[in-house]
């Protein structure tokens, strides 16, 4: 917890954006720590919005479009079939 508070004191707004843009459990701790050292709500909210809605949503959507392309989807399904039919002993 102390490390997270130090991280947020150093990087502040940009640290919240970084933690919000990566899907992880550390963002829950980030919210608690932002409340602990009294970060203004609008700063936290705007950084969270930018990190989750603009950054993370953009790269996850692009990733899903690439993965579920017909060519890649067929390759992924073939790998799953091989794994399920021939499990390692």
C-alpha positions as CSV (number, residue, x, y, z in Angstrom):
1,X,0.0,0.0,0.0
2,X,2.8,2.4,0.8
3,X,4.5,1.8,-2.6
4,X,1.2,2.5,-4.4
5,X,0.8,5.8,-2.4
6,X,4.3,6.8,-3.3
7,X,3.8,5.9,-6.9
8,X,0.6,8.0,-7.0
9,X,2.3,10.9,-5.2
10,X,5.1,10.9,-7.8
11,X,3.0,10.3,-11.0
12,X,-0.5,11.4,-9.9
13,X,-2.8,11.8,-12.8
14,X,-0.6,9.9,-15.3
15,X,-0.1,7.1,-12.8
16,X,-3.9,6.6,-12.6
17,X,-4.1,6.6,-16.4
18,X,-1.4,3.9,-16.5
19,X,-3.1,1.7,-13.9
20,X,-6.5,2.2,-15.4
21,X,-5.4,1.3,-19.0
22,X,-4.0,-2.1,-18.1
23,X,-6.5,-4.7,-16.9
24,X,-5.2,-5.7,-13.4
25,X,-6.2,-5.8,-9.8
26,X,-3.8,-3.0,-8.9
27,X,-6.4,-0.4,-10.0
28,X,-8.6,-1.3,-7.1
29,X,-5.8,-0.5,-4.7
30,X,-5.1,2.6,-6.8
31,X,-8.6,3.9,-6.1
32,X,-8.2,3.2,-2.4
33,X,-4.9,5.0,-2.3
34,X,-6.2,8.0,-4.2
35,X,-8.8,8.3,-1.5
36,X,-6.2,7.9,1.2
37,X,-4.1,10.9,0.1
38,X,-7.2,12.9,-0.9
39,X,-6.7,13.1,-4.7
40,X,-9.6,15.3,-6.0
41,X,-12.4,13.3,-7.4
42,X,-12.5,15.0,-10.8
43,X,-8.8,14.3,-11.3
44,X,-9.3,10.6,-10.5
45,X,-12.4,10.4,-12.6
46,X,-10.9,12.0,-15.7
47,X,-7.8,9.9,-15.4
48,X,-9.8,6.7,-15.0
49,X,-12.1,7.7,-17.9
50,X,-9.1,8.3,-20.2
51,X,-7.4,5.1,-19.1
52,X,-10.4,2.8,-19.2
53,X,-12.6,4.2,-22.0
54,X,-10.2,5.8,-24.4
55,X,-7.0,3.8,-24.1
56,X,-8.0,0.3,-22.9
57,X,-11.2,0.1,-25.0
58,X,-9.3,1.1,-28.1
59,X,-6.6,-1.5,-27.9
60,X,-8.9,-4.2,-26.7
61,X,-11.3,-3.6,-29.6
62,X,-8.5,-3.7,-32.1
63,X,-7.2,-6.9,-30.5
64,X,-10.6,-8.6,-30.7
65,X,-11.0,-7.6,-34.4
66,X,-7.6,-9.0,-35.2
67,X,-8.1,-12.2,-33.2
68,X,-11.6,-13.0,-34.5
69,X,-10.6,-12.4,-38.1
70,X,-11.6,-15.5,-40.1
71,X,-8.0,-16.5,-40.8
72,X,-6.8,-16.2,-37.2
73,X,-10.0,-17.7,-35.7
74,X,-9.5,-20.8,-37.8
75,X,-5.9,-21.2,-36.6
76,X,-6.9,-20.7,-33.0
77,X,-9.7,-23.3,-33.3
78,X,-7.3,-25.8,-34.9
79,X,-4.9,-25.3,-32.0
80,X,-7.7,-25.9,-29.4
81,X,-8.8,-29.1,-31.3
82,X,-5.2,-30.4,-31.2
83,X,-4.9,-29.7,-27.5
84,X,-8.2,-31.3,-26.7
85,X,-7.8,-34.4,-28.9
86,X,-4.1,-35.0,-28.0
87,X,-3.7,-34.0,-24.4
88,X,-0.2,-34.2,-22.9
89,X,0.4,-37.2,-20.6
